Amino acid sequence: MSNSTDQAASSQSGTSQSAISSDNVGSGPSRVWRGFGWGVAATIAMSIPMAVGMATGVAPMPEPIPKALVTLIFGGGLPASLLMGLSAGSHLGYGGVFGALLARLFPEAGLREGLGMGALLWLVMQVVILPLLGWGFFGASITPKIAVATLVLHLIYGATLGWGLARKR
């Protein structure tokens, strides 16, 4: 159908394209901001067990991965408070960005898509980030337990993100 035919059909049905898109709950910029917010919330949800694991010595990582990344980028000479602030801020920031990206790419995202995003981010971490840190693919230079622990954390992220995006306002 041509554009003028589409407009005529919309006029006859009493709707317009702008009315359809603005009435679609959860679409557009508000959906992306919700995705960002749920991405931050999901990052907090995954960070709690990570912090508990680090504090109790149960976590197989030698240090939190966001902290290791910030140290790699800025060097080891940062004051502890700045290092922790940058680590937490960057972790929350990229968690939010990937939540917004999921919301933008999949307007009807739910648990399945959230878990998929968590699994994708986990895979990228295993084959890009951990080798950059010198920990090897899947953390194998330190222990293969890193792969399992970080998978659980990323599935918590994905489940929280997907659940949040699937909720109605």
Buried (B, 14 or more C-beta within 10 A) or exposed (E): EEEEEEEEEBEEEEEEEEEEEEEEEBBEEEBBBBBBBBBBBBBBBBBEBBEEBBEEEEBBBBEBBBBBBBBEEEEEEBEEEEBBEBBBEBBBBBBBBBBBBBBBEBBEBBBEBBBBBBBBBBEEBBEEBBBEBEBBEBBBEBBEEBBEBBBBBBBBBBBBBBBBBBEEE
